[in-house]
Amino acid sequence: MTHPIAPLESLGRVHFIGIGGVGMSAIARIMVARGVPVSGTDAKDLPVMHDLATAGARIAVGYDSGNLGDAQTVVAGSAIRADNPELSAARQAGLPVLHRSEALAATMDGHRVVTIAGTHGKSTTTSMVAVLLKEAGLDPSFAIGANVPALGVNADHGSSDIFVAEADESDGSFLNYRPLIAVVTNVEADHLDHYGTAEAVFASFDNFAALLPPHGLLLACADDAGARALAERTAAKGTTRVLTYGTGDDADIRLGDGGPGDVSVAVDGASYTLNLQVPGRHNALNAAAAFAVALELGVAPVTAATALGHFTGASRRFELKGQGRGVRVYDDYAHHPTEVRAALSAARSVAGGNKVHVLFQPHLFSRTREFAAEFASALDAADTALVLDIYPAREDPIPGVTSSLIADRLSQGRLVSGDEAVEAIVAAAGEGDIVLTVGAGDVTAYGPVIVEALGG
């Protein structure tokens, strides 16, 4: 899916179909800040659309071919169907139609680009890098696939020549970027609805690393087998520099993780304490990656370590939704077995000796089919695991694929309907316990309802 990068000034007036999406709104926000005439539509009236309208974009709710107006370039979100009236009208008029990644690549042109890729941890690590660099005074532009409380927004046009962006591998579109520094947090089989095989996933990351120039840098997590293998293959080619980060003695940036309050990074023989506000080994590794990026961009190690203490998390990444009756309720976007395992590990570290109760919603029929046993194994780390019906997103049902493929394998869990989910969770949770809503679908809406049911 690699395409030439179009200069931003060549796009003219840009119309976004699906502008309310977190990734689309991020690009639109940056374009507006850079003086590009922007218009956009979405099926629903979302808060971010009001923000964009205030900033100067022309916004409409609902899809209609007339909304294109005098647009010269169209950007279509991945969820937009081929028969969308605006997309059909754009193609009929012969207008260039860009994938979201191509539009983002245009906004990156001319910058020192830092991209964060990986099967898991992209949004959090990208957020950490952006917060760290802003705190260090470098003022980067950034585009993140989640809202970040410490930043106030998920995208911004900064005054420096640094651009930090999340690089999504789900459809191969991360090959449209031209990074100077590329972080790879992990490489696992996922998005097999697009790739077909695990081997194809690994090959795409090889192609991603190959985009780096000779003076560029691949930063890979040595604690992850897939990322470590990628680092070794890339280093063997000798086409760009490679550094690793992780807990092993052979990592170039070594993470010391003794649990909450005892996290440090060591580089070039010196150790620096990280006062992280987010729990879990996965977040400590993400912080080590952000620290390494900052050093590569010239930030002093002590400054970088201090700045990481200002990161309070990204939206839907172990996000506290509230509490009641002494029960804390968190929400997490985890939708792959490794992510679910990491979220539950973080919950355990926060719960201490108390119990952890999870309400999980599988995302996609294809992912459920591929990883049902792995999801059940991950969820068994909870004291109570309740499973909702599959959130289909872009997919049609697959015969024989239901949430029962997961629920029937659980030792401490069962399938629940939406109506009984809140009651069951509230009945199970006691004082000091942690409740975690997990999944990439609309399960996030249950968190506030659970808090209310707990009297919070």
N, C-alpha and C positions, 0 to 999 in steps of 0.2 A: 504493500500500500504506500510505498515511498513516492512522494511527489515533489517537484521543485517548490521552494518556498516563495510565495508571492510577497513582494514588498507591501507593507501596510498602505502606503500612499496609492498603490495601484488598484486598491479594492473599491475606491469611490464610496458611494452610499451603501451601507451594509444592512441587510435585513435578516434578523434571527428568527427562525421558526422553532418555537419551543424555548423562548428566551428565559422562562422562569426556572429552568433546570439549573442546578448548582454549578455545573461546568459551563453551560452556555452563558449564564448571567455573569460569571467571572470574566469571560472574554469581552462581553459587551461593556462591562464596567470599565475595563482598561481602555477599550477603543474610544468610549465617550470621553474619558479623561485625556486622551491624546488628540481630541478634536475631530474624530471621525464621525460623520453623520450616521446615527444608528436608529433603526426602527426594529420592532419586534413584537411577536404575538405568542400567546400560549392559550391552552384550552381553559385554564383556570386563572382567576385573578389572585396572584400571589404577592406577598409583601415586597419581595425583591423587585417586582415590576414597578411598584410605586417609587422605590429608591432610584431606579434607573430613569423613570420619567422626571423625577426631581432633578436628576443630574443632566437631563437634556435629551434623553431618548424619546422617540415617538412610540408609544405603547398602545396596543389594542388587545382586548380579550376575545378569544374565539378566532377560528381560522376562516379566512375569506380571501379569495384571490385579489380583491381590491386593496388588501392591506399591504401588498408589495409596493404600491405607490411608484416612486421613481427610483427604486433600488437598482443598484448596478452589480451588486454581489449578494448572494444568499448563503446563509449558513444554516444547515439543518441538523437538528439534534438526532442522536442515534435512535430515539424512540419514535421519530416521525415516520409515518407510513408512506409508502410510495404514492398512494392516492390522495394524500393531503392536498387540498385545493391550492394552497399557496405554493407548495413544492411543484405541483403539476403546472401551475401558471408560470413559474420560474423556468422550468425546463422548456415549456412551449415557447417562451420568449427568448430562449437561447442564453439566459443569464448563467454565469458561472455559479455552480452550487458547491460549496466547500463543506467538508466534514469538519466537525468541531476542532479536531486536532490541527487541521490545515489553517483554520482561522487563528488558533493559538500560536502556531508557528510563525504566522505573519506578524503578530504582536511581539514575538521574541526577536525578530530579525534585527541585527546590529547590536545585540546585547551579549554579555558573558552569561551563558545559559547554564543553570544548574537544574538537572531533571532528577526526580526521584521515582524509581520504578521498583517493581517487586510484586509478588502475588499478594502480600499482606503488608500493612504498615505504611503505605504511600502517603495517605493524607496526614497522618500524625507526624511522620518524619518531615514532610514538606512544610507543615505548620511550624515544627520546631526550628527548621532552618530559617524560615521567614522571621519568626519572632526573635531568634538569636541575632540575625543580621541587623534587624531594626534596632534592637537594644544596643548593638555595637556601633550604631551610627552610620551604617552603610546604605540604609533606605532602599531596599530592592523593590522592583516590581515583582508581583507574585500572583499565581493563580492556583487555587487549591480546591479539591473536590469535597470540601466540607467547610462550614463556617467555623471560625476560630475566635473564641471569646477574647483572647489576649490581643487580637488584631482588630476585632470589631467587625471585620468583613472577611470574605473568602478570596478577595482579589483587590489589587491596588496598583496604580501606576506610580512607581517610585522615582526619585530624582537621580539615582545612580545608574550605571550601565549593567547592573546585575539583574537577571530575571530568574526567579525560582518557580518551578512548575512541577506539578504532579504529572507523571507520564503513565498513562493507562495502557496496559498491554492487552486488555480484554478482547479487542478486535484487531490487534496488530497496528493500531494507529500511532503508537509511540515511535514508530519508525519514521514519522514525519518531522521529528525534531532534530536539531543539530546542537547537542550539548557540548559544553566545554568540560563540565564535571557531571558524571552520571553516578548516582547512588543506586545500588541494587540491594534491597533489604533481604530478599529471599526469592527462590525460583522453585515453584512446585507446579504440578499438573493442576490446571484449572481452566475454565472457559473452554472446555472440550467441545462445546456446541459450535465454537468457531474454529478451533485448531484441529480437532479430531483425535490427535494423539499427544501423549506427553512429550514425545520426541520433537514434535512440531513447536510446542511451547518453548522447550530449551533452545531450539534453533532460532526462534524469534529473538530471544535474549542475546544470543551470539550476534545476530544482525544489529541489535540495538547497541551493543558494546562497540561494534565495528564502526559506528557513526562518529566515535570520538576521534579528534585529530591527534597527531603525534604528541603535541604539547598538552593534551587533555588528560583527564584522570578518571579511571573507574574505581569507585569505592564500593567494595563488596563485603557482605557480612560473612565472616569465616565460620560463624556458628551454624549457618545453614548450609546443608550439603549441596544444594543446587547453586547457590550464590558462590560458594567456595570453588565448585567445579568450573563455573563461568570465569572466575578470576584466574584460575589456573590455565584454562584454554586461551584466555585473552593475553595473559602474560607470555605464554609460549609463542604467540604470534609476533610479539614485540612491536605492535603498531601503536600502542599508547601506554601510559603509565598505569600501574595497578597497585592499589593499597587495600588492605583488608582491615576490618575492625571486628572485635569479638572478645570472648572471655579466655580464649586459649593463649598459651605463651607465644605462639607463632604469629599472632595478629599484630599488624603494624600499629594500630591504635587499640590498646588493650583495655577492656572494660573490667573493672573490679566491682562485683555486685554481691554485697553481703546482705541484701534486703533493704527495706525502707530506711533511709537515713545513713546508709553505708554504701554509696555508689561513687565510683571514681573512674577517671580515665587516665591512662599512662601513655605518654608518647615521648620518644627520644630520652628515656631515662627519668623523666619527671612525671609526677602524679598530681592530678587536679581533682578536687572533690566536686561532685555534682549534687546540688540540693534540689532534687526533682520533686515536683508536686504531683506527678502521675505515677501510679503503681505498676508493678509487673516487670519481669525480665525483658519482655519484648520492648517496653518503653525505654528501659535503660539502654538497650542496643540501639534503638532509634536515636536516643540522645547522643550516643557515641558517634553515630553517623553524622549528625548535625554538627557536633564538635569538630569532626574531621573536615567537613566542608568549610567551616569558618576559618580554620587554620590555613587551608589551601587558599582562601581569599584574603589572607593577611591579617586576620583578627588575632590579637594576642590570646594565648591559652587561658590566662586568668580571666580576661574579659569574656571569652566564650563560655567558660564554666559558670561564671556569675549570671550571664544573660539567660542560660537555660533554666535558671530558677524562676524566670518570669513566665514560663510556659505552663498554662493551667489545663491544657487539653484541647481537643477538637470536638466539634459537635458530633454526637453519636459515637464517640470513642470513649467508652467507659464514662459516660456523662451522668453526673448525679442529677436525678430528676426531682428529688425531694425525700422526705421521710415522715413517718408517722408511727406511733406506738413503739418507738425505738428501732424501727426497721428502716434501713436505707435502701432506696430504689435507684438502680443505675440502668442506663440504656447503652447498648453497644451494637454497632453495625455488622458485627462478625457474621460472615455467611459462607465460610469455608471451614472444614474441621480444624485446621491449624489455628485459625482465628478464634474459633469457639473455645478451644483448649486454652489459648492465651488469655481470653477474657475471663474464663472461670478461674484461672490461676491468679489473675489480678484480684478477682473477687475474694478468693481465699485469703490473700495477703491482707486485704482490708477487713475481712470478717474476723480475723484472729481465730479463736476457737469456736465461733458461732457457725450457724448453718448458712448454706448458699442455696437459693431456690431460683431456678431459671425457667423462663417462658420463651420457648424457641419457635421461630417461624422459618421453615425451609424456604429458600429462594431459588426458583427455577425447577422445573420438572427434571431437566437433564442433569443438573447438579445433584439433585436428590437421588436419582438413579445411580450416578457414578460413585457417590460418597456416603450412601446410607449407613453402612457399617461403621465408617470412620466418624460420622456425626454421632451415632449412638455411643461409641467409645468415648468421644470427647464429652458428651453430655452426662455420662455416668460419673463424672467428677463432681457433679452437683448432688446435694442431698435430696432435692426434688427436681425433676425435669418434666415439664409439661410441654407438649408439642402441638402447635396449631397446624391447620391445613396449609398446603404449599402456596406461597405467593407466586403467581405465574409470571409477573412482569411481562416480558415480550413474547413468551412462549405459549403455544397451544398445549393442552393436556397430552400426556403420553400414556397409552393404555397400560394399566397395571402399576403405574407410578403414583403413589400417594404418600402422605406423611406416615402411614402405618409401617412403611419400610424402615423408618427410623424408630418409631415408638415401640414396635413389637420386639426390638432388640434391646430395649432399655431394662436395666435391673431395678432402677428406682424412678420410674416415670411412666407416662401414659399419654395418649392422644386426648386433646380437649377441644371443645368447640369454643368459639369466641365468647359466647354467653357465659360459659362456666369458668373460663380461664381466670378472671379476676377473683371470683369467689374462692376458687381452689388455691390460688397463690396466697391470698390473705389468710385463709384458714391454716395454711402450712407454716407461715412465717411467725417467728417469735421475737421477742426483744433482743436486739443485738445482731439479728440475722441480716443477710444481704439478699435482695431480690434483683434479678438481672433479666431485662427483656433483651432478646438477642435476635438479630436478623436484619436483612437489607430491605425488607418490605414495610408494611404498615404496622408491624408489631410495635414500632416506636410509640404509637398512639396509646398503647396500654399503660405506659409508665405513669403519666399523670393521673389516669383513672385508678390505678393501684394505690398511688399516694393518697388520693382523695378517699378511697375505701378504707385506708388505714387511719384516716382521721388527720392526715397531714395538711 
